Amino acid sequence: MPTATSKITSKYQATIPDPVRKVLHLKAGGAIAFDIEDNQIRIRKARPIDFSFAKAREQTLSEWESATDEEAYRDL
């Protein structure tokens, strides 16, 4: 199995290596999804359902948007 690497910048950004972009058919402006399970990450091309799920989930988290919560959890 081939391995591709990329360095993380001070802003926690990384370039997606060319071999990965080719396999996933990624273009500039495209989106990726990270599947996290058991301390392992799988990267894949994001699908429309990923955006729908994230938007629906985001609407359920509004109860933690107060200034008090922001201060309490700032260091996490």
C-alpha positions in Angstrom: 0.0 0.0 0.0 1.6 3.4 -1.0 1.9 6.1 1.5 1.7 9.9 0.9 2.7 12.5 3.4 2.1 16.2 3.9 3.3 18.8 6.5 1.0 20.7 8.7 1.3 24.5 8.7 1.1 26.7 11.8 -2.5 27.2 10.9 -3.1 23.4 11.0 -3.5 23.3 7.2 -2.0 20.6 5.0 -1.8 20.1 1.2 -3.5 17.0 -0.1 -0.7 15.1 -1.9 -1.1 14.6 -5.7 -1.5 10.8 -5.5 -4.4 11.3 -3.0 -6.0 14.0 -5.2 -5.8 11.7 -8.2 -7.4 8.7 -6.5 -10.2 10.8 -5.0 -10.7 12.9 -8.2 -10.4 16.1 -6.2 -10.3 19.5 -7.8 -9.6 22.9 -6.3 -12.6 24.0 -4.3 -13.7 20.4 -3.7 -14.5 19.1 -0.3 -13.2 16.1 1.7 -14.7 14.2 4.6 -12.8 12.7 7.6 -14.3 9.5 9.0 -13.0 8.9 12.6 -13.2 5.6 14.3 -11.0 3.8 16.9 -8.1 6.4 16.6 -8.0 5.9 12.8 -8.9 8.5 10.2 -10.2 7.8 6.7 -10.2 10.6 4.2 -12.6 10.6 1.3 -14.3 12.9 -1.2 -17.3 14.5 0.5 -20.7 13.7 -0.8 -23.9 15.9 -0.8 -25.3 13.8 2.1 -22.2 14.8 4.2 -23.2 18.4 3.9 -26.9 17.7 4.6 -26.0 15.7 7.7 -23.6 18.4 9.0 -26.2 21.1 8.5 -29.0 19.1 10.2 -26.7 18.3 13.1 -25.5 21.9 13.5 -29.1 23.0 14.1 -29.3 20.7 17.1 -26.3 22.2 18.8 -27.6 25.7 19.3 -28.2 25.1 23.0 -24.4 25.5 23.6 -24.0 28.9 21.8 -24.1 31.2 24.8 -21.3 33.5 25.9 -21.1 31.5 29.1 -20.6 28.3 27.3 -18.0 29.8 25.0 -16.0 31.0 28.0 -16.3 27.7 29.9 -15.2 25.5 26.9 -12.7 27.9 25.3 -9.6 25.9 26.3 -10.9 22.5 25.1 
